[in-house]
């Protein structure tokens, strides 16, 4: 990443259907910024303080452009894949609001390389059956193309 300065990146995952954007690390309320970080498990017991990146609006735009071009990602009336919809019916969520954790590639890419990276969860099934792959491709094809076009925007 030092030799090739990327400006846009995505890591593709399964098991959920949403787009997650930085910051993924949340600070428990009342904890000063300079305090030693706590293990991520401790964050789940409290309401975390979400911190927006200086590029929050751009991250939201990138996430919305992917989710809205996906064939089913914004159909949140069905609920989330495994629990309630955390995306406010948009198919996108700030990582710390949904699943706070430290040391993610999204946060690293943004903080250390100036690359805007999203986590894209392609679908509910983490390991779709071979017979479902064509439909998964159709669900995500336009979104992936739209996301790549954002480099020039």
Secondary structure, DSSP 8 states (H G I E B T S, - for coil): --SS--SEEEEEE-SEEEEEES----EETT--TTS----HHHHTTS-EE----TTHHHHHHHHHHHHHHSSSTT-GGG--SSSS--STTTTEEEHHHHH--SS-HHHHHHHHH--EEEEEEEES-TT--GGGHHHHHHHHHHHHHHHHHGGG-
